[in-house]
Every structure is written in structure tokens, then in C-alpha cells.
């Protein structure tokens, strides 16, 4: 199985494998670097979805 990286949203640490409870994890990410930038990606996705939703109104 390929190695997966997760971003712990509670501790803001990257973890290898499913270490923390699911509620505290974002991912999986293919690389450690991708997981390190998880918060920025989550925010970008949220901003994009909010803009799309606003357009639909």
C-alpha cells in the first residue's frame, strides 16, 4: 500500500498513516508537502465553494 499523509487539524501536524481520529484529520495526501499545505487548500476550496454558492443565489 502506498504511503499516505494526513494533516491533523487539531495539532496542525502532518502524520504518516491514519494516526489520529478521523474527525481530526484532513487527507489523505500523496506527499508530506501536500499535507503541509492542507490548511491553505482547505481555505481555497471553501472560498471557491462560497463564491459558487453566492453566484447561484
C-alpha positions as CSV (number, residue, x, y, z in Angstrom):
1,X,0.0,0.0,0.0
2,X,1.3,3.5,-0.9
3,X,2.2,5.7,1.9
4,X,-0.4,8.4,2.8
5,X,0.0,11.6,4.7
6,X,-2.7,13.3,6.7
7,X,-3.0,16.8,8.2
8,X,-4.1,16.8,11.8
9,X,-6.5,19.8,12.1
10,X,-6.2,19.8,15.9
11,X,-2.4,19.8,16.3
12,X,-1.5,21.2,12.8
13,X,1.0,18.4,12.3
14,X,1.5,16.1,9.4
15,X,1.0,12.4,10.2
16,X,2.1,9.3,8.2
17,X,-0.9,7.0,8.1
18,X,-4.2,7.2,10.0
19,X,-2.8,8.1,13.4
20,X,-5.4,10.5,14.8
21,X,-9.2,10.1,14.9
22,X,-11.0,10.8,11.6
23,X,-12.6,13.9,13.0
24,X,-9.1,15.5,13.4
25,X,-7.7,14.5,10.0
26,X,-7.7,16.0,6.5
27,X,-6.5,14.0,3.6
28,X,-5.1,11.7,2.5
29,X,-2.4,13.4,0.6
30,X,0.2,11.7,-1.6
31,X,3.1,13.6,-0.3
32,X,4.2,15.2,3.0
33,X,4.5,18.6,1.2
34,X,0.9,18.4,0.0
35,X,-0.3,17.6,3.6
36,X,1.8,20.6,4.9
37,X,-0.2,22.9,2.8
38,X,-3.6,21.4,3.7
39,X,-4.9,24.4,5.5
40,X,-4.3,26.7,2.5
41,X,-6.0,24.2,0.2
42,X,-9.0,23.8,2.6
43,X,-9.4,27.6,2.7
44,X,-9.1,27.9,-1.1
45,X,-11.8,25.2,-1.6
46,X,-14.1,26.8,1.0
47,X,-13.7,30.3,-0.6
48,X,-14.4,28.8,-4.1
49,X,-17.5,27.0,-2.9
50,X,-18.8,30.1,-1.1
51,X,-18.3,32.1,-4.3
52,X,-20.1,29.5,-6.3
53,X,-23.0,29.4,-3.9
54,X,-23.3,33.2,-3.9
55,X,-23.5,33.1,-7.7
56,X,-26.3,30.6,-7.5
57,X,-28.4,32.9,-5.4
